[in-house]
């Protein structure tokens, strides 16, 4: 993704970046929550720098 959330979140929770990206895509396609969650996490990432 563009904002670097997957890499940041992957480091925080101990998962590979690509796995986190796949989970976001699955969340967007099947549940409709991936994009909103991604934006919320991006804001958290910005605030915790």
Sine and cosine of phi, psi and omega as CSV:
sin_phi,cos_phi,sin_psi,cos_psi,sin_omega,cos_omega
0.00,0.00,0.00,-1.00,-0.18,-0.98
-1.00,0.00,-0.58,0.81,-0.20,-0.98
-1.00,0.00,-0.05,1.00,0.05,-1.00
0.99,0.15,0.24,0.97,-0.04,-1.00
-0.94,0.35,-0.62,0.79,-0.06,-1.00
-0.89,0.45,-0.71,0.70,0.03,-1.00
-0.91,0.42,-0.69,0.73,0.01,-1.00
-0.89,0.46,-0.74,0.67,-0.02,-1.00
-0.93,0.38,-0.62,0.78,0.04,-1.00
-0.86,0.51,-0.66,0.75,0.04,-1.00
-0.92,0.40,-0.63,0.78,-0.03,-1.00
-0.92,0.40,-0.64,0.77,-0.09,-1.00
-0.97,-0.26,0.02,1.00,0.08,-1.00
0.98,0.22,0.52,0.85,0.04,-1.00
-0.89,-0.45,0.33,-0.94,0.08,-1.00
-0.95,0.32,0.54,-0.84,-0.03,-1.00
-0.86,0.51,-0.65,0.76,-0.03,-1.00
-0.91,0.41,-0.58,0.81,0.04,-1.00
-0.90,0.43,-0.66,0.75,0.02,-1.00
-0.90,0.44,-0.66,0.75,0.03,-1.00
-0.87,0.49,-0.68,0.73,0.01,-1.00
-0.89,0.46,-0.65,0.76,0.03,-1.00
-0.90,0.44,-0.62,0.78,0.06,-1.00
-0.90,0.44,-0.69,0.72,0.00,-1.00
-0.90,0.44,-0.68,0.73,0.04,-1.00
-0.89,0.46,-0.66,0.75,0.03,-1.00
-0.89,0.46,-0.62,0.78,0.02,-1.00
-0.94,0.35,-0.73,0.68,-0.09,-1.00
-0.94,0.33,-0.66,0.75,-0.14,-0.99
-0.98,-0.19,-0.50,0.86,-0.11,-0.99
-0.89,-0.46,-0.28,0.96,0.02,-1.00
0.96,0.28,0.25,0.97,-0.04,-1.00
-0.94,-0.35,-0.16,0.99,-0.09,-1.00
-0.89,0.45,-0.69,0.72,-0.05,-1.00
-0.93,0.37,-0.71,0.71,0.04,-1.00
-0.89,0.46,-0.69,0.73,0.03,-1.00
-0.90,0.45,-0.65,0.76,0.02,-1.00
-0.87,0.49,-0.70,0.71,-0.01,-1.00
-0.92,0.39,-0.63,0.78,0.06,-1.00
-0.89,0.45,-0.69,0.72,0.02,-1.00
-0.92,0.40,-0.54,0.84,0.06,-1.00
-0.90,0.44,-0.68,0.74,0.03,-1.00
-0.90,0.44,-0.67,0.74,0.04,-1.00
-0.88,0.47,-0.67,0.74,0.03,-1.00
-0.86,0.50,-0.69,0.73,0.02,-1.00
-0.90,0.43,-0.63,0.78,-0.05,-1.00
-0.97,0.26,-0.40,0.92,-0.05,-1.00
-0.99,-0.13,0.08,1.00,0.01,-1.00
-0.94,0.35,0.00,0.00,0.00,0.00
